């Protein structure tokens, strides 16, 4: 067997074992990722995840064989993602943790002509260290400069490249001259395959509270729709029971019908003062506040004793 054939057979065995052993897969884009950087990612994930890279045609063939022969129909959701310069990260560990390890392994890189900018590129104002003889180069790019202490200085911040724009030779030359490496390249996690389900990797940024709020918001909307159309569901039944109880109490208050739940409401309407007297009195806030009523009481008593049975000049 040739060496190429042996490598192919080893890859087939490795991919099949990974698919069977691991339930979760992170689909990663590896554009502009070098072999050295890829090796660093493999080392960082050692013991937690396995990185599998290969030819897309071979990967699709292996998956189709597993779907047809071994009846692993869950892989059908993964097949459409085998496109472009991509790879798999198989794991059974916490997905957000594995994703963080992958994204943290980035390296700065210089701009390449003909590539598309993954982020905006700004050139800060200030000295460039270039001699005045290169002023024409900045003028050709419409960048305002001035000469300070025998060196070119950029006057204002320059938005050189917008995200998604194509990098030109002029951009590359300027960035090289002022020694700026504007981009960071690394694995890019695009999608997640979790036991037969595929979803965007952005969902991993949501914590438990965000997921709970999303769920409760959906339940609230479902309950509102159910109540509006009069169709009972598990989300709306508690609200329906509450509305029904209020109507029953209202009928009981208007009629002679009586039952234990309505007795409290009827007693309140018959004698509201009794319920007010039963309410607990507010506790004194402090010594002065507690002493104020007592002082007022003593003052009233003294005034009454002074007045006695006669009349004062203010009467």
N, C-alpha and C positions, 0 to 999 in steps of 0.2 A: 504494500500500500504506500502510495506517495505521501510525502510530508504534508502537502496541501490537503489531501484527503483525510489524513489523521487529524489535522487541526479542525477540519469541518466536523468530523465525527465527535470530537471532544466538545465542540461548541453545542452540537445537538444535544448531547447528554447533559451538559451544564444547564442549558436553557430549560429542558424538560424537568430536571430535578428542581430548579428554582421555582418553576410554575407550580409544581406539586407541593413543595415545602412551604412556600410563603403565600399568604393570603393578600398582602398589600403590595402594590407596585406604584412607584413614582415615575412618571414619564418625564424625562429630562431632555432638553435641547442642549447640544454640545457645540454650537457654532463658535468658532475662534478659540476653542479649548485645546491646549497643547497636551502632549503625552505626559510631560512632567506634572502639570497641574492635575490631570486625570489620576495619576498615581497618588498624588497627595490626598485626593478625595477618597480613593479606595482605602488608603491607610487610616484616614479619619473615621471611616465607616466600618472598619474591621470589627467583627464581633456583633455588629448591629444590623448591617445590611450588606447586600451583594450587588455590585455594579456589573451589568451584562451589556456589552456592546457587540454589534455584529451587522452583517448586511441585511437590509430590510427584506429583500426577496427571500433569503433563507429563513429569517424570523417568521415571515408570514406563512411559508411552507410548513414549518414546524408546528405552528399554531393550528393551521388547517388540518394537518394530520392528527393532532390531538383532539380536535373537535369531531372529526369523522370517525376515527378509530377508537379513541378513549372516551368519547361522548362528553368532553369537557365544554359544554355549550356556553359556559360563562365567558370563555375567551373571545366569543364573537364581539363583545363590547370593546375588547382591547385591540382588535385587528385594525379598525379605522385610524388608530393613533400611530401606527407604524408607518410614518411618513417623514421624509426629510432626514436631516442630520440629528438623530435622536438615539436614546438608549433607555435602559430600564434600571431602576434601583429597587430590588426586591427586599422586603423587610416584614417582620412581625412586631417590630417595636412601635413606639409612639410616633405617629406620622409627623406632627409638627416639630418634634425634636430632630428627626432625621432630616427634614426639610431645612431646618436652621443650620445643621452641620454642612449640608450641601451648599447653601447660599453663602455661608461665611467664607468658604474657600474661593475667594476671588483674587485676581491679580491685576494690577494696573497694566494698561496696554496703550501703545501709541496708535494714533489714527491711521487707518489704511485707506488709500485711494480706491474709490469704487465701492466701498462698503457703505452701509446705511447706519447712521448714528443711532446707537441705542439710548442716548440721552442728550439733553441740551449741553452745548459747550460754550462757556463764557470765558473771556480773557479779562482778568482784573486790570484796573488802571495802575500805572506805576512804571518804574524803570524796567527796561528789557535787557539791558547789558549789551545792546548792539550799537555799533558805531554809526555816526550820522550818514555814512555812505549808503546805508540800506534803507533810507527814508522812502525811496521810490517804491520799494516793495510794499510798504504799508499804505502808501497812497493808492496803489493799484487795487487794494482791498477796501478802500474808503474808510480807513482807520485813522482817526485824528491823533497826531503825535506832536511832540515838541522836543527840543534838544535841551537837556539839563546836564551840566557838568560833563559835556562831551559824549553823552550817550542818549539814545532814543528813549523817550518815555511816552507811554500811552496815556492820553488825557482822560478818556471816559471808558467805562466798562463796555466791552464789545460782545454782543451775542453772535458768536461766529457761526455756529452750526445749530440748527434746530433738530429736535428729536425726529428721526425718520427721514431726514434729508440725506442725500448722497454726499459723501466726503470727496472733495476734489483734491487735485494735486496742490493747488494754492493753499488749501487748508492744512494739508499735511506739511508743506514746507514751512508755513508760519509757525505751527505748533512745534516743529522740530527746532526751529531757530530759537524760540523762547523756552525750550525744554519743558513742554507741558505734555503729559500723558493723560488725556482726558477720559479715557474709557476704562471700565473694569469688566473683564470677561471671566465667565465661569459657567457652571451648570445652571440652567434655567428650568425650574420645575413648572411644567405647563398643566399637567393633568394628574389625577389620582385614580387608580383602579383599586377598589376595595371589595374583594370577594364577589366579583361579578358586577359591581356598580362603578360607573365612571362619572367623575365630577371635576369641576375646575379646582386647581390648587389654591385659588383665592379663598375658598371656604375654610381652609386650614387656619386662616388668620382670625376666624371667629372663635371667641371663647365660649364657655358654657353659659354665661349670662346672656350673651348675644343670641345664642341658639334658643334659649328659653324664652326670651322676649319675642323672637320671631314666631315661635310656636304659639305663645299666648295671643299674639296679634292675629294669627290665623284662626285660632279658636274663637276669638271675639268677632271676627268678620263672618265666620260660619254661623255663629249664633244669631247675629244681626240679620243675615239673609234668611235663615230658617224662620225667625219670628216675623219677618216681613211677608213671606209667602205662605205662612201658616203650615209649614211642614216640620214636624217635630224631629229633632235629632238629639244625640247625647250632649251636644254643646248647648242646646237651647232649652232642654227640659227643665233645668233648675229655674231659669227665668220664667218659663211658662207656669210652673208651680207657684212661683212668687206672685205673679200677676193674678193667678186664679185665687190664691189665698186672700189677696187684698180685696178682690171682688166679693168673696164670700163674707168677709168681715163687714164690708159696706152694706151688704144685704141684711146681715144680722142686726146691724145698728138701726136699720130702718124698719125692721119687722120685730115680731115677738119671738122669732126663732132664737134659741139659745144653745150654746155648746161651750165647753171649757175654754177653748182658745179665744172666744169672743167675750168671755166674762170680764176679763181685765179691761178691755176697751169700754165696755158698758159701764163698769164701775167708775172708770176715770171720768166719763162724760156726766155721770150722775153726781159725783162729788170730787171735782178737781182739786179742791182745797186740801183734802185728806192726803193726796199724793204729794202736794207741795210741802205739807208739814212733815211728811215722812222723809223728804230729801235731806241728806246730811248737811249740816252747817259748815261753812268754809272755815278752815283752821286759821288761827291768827298768824300773821306774817312775822311778827317779832314782838319784843317786849313793849316797844312804844305803841305799836298798833293794838296790842292787847290791853294796854293801860289806858288808851284813849277813851273807850266806852265807860270804863270805871270812873275816870276823872270827870267825864261829862255827867255821869249819874250823881257823883258827889256834889258837883257844882249846882245841879238842879235842886238837890236836897237843901243845900245851904240857902239858895235863893228863896225856896219855899219857907224855910224857917225864919228868914229875915222879914219876909212879907207878913207872915203870921196872919192874924185876922184883920189887920188894918189895911191902909192904902199907902202906897208909895207916891212920890210926887209925879211918877210917870204914868200912874193909872188914870 
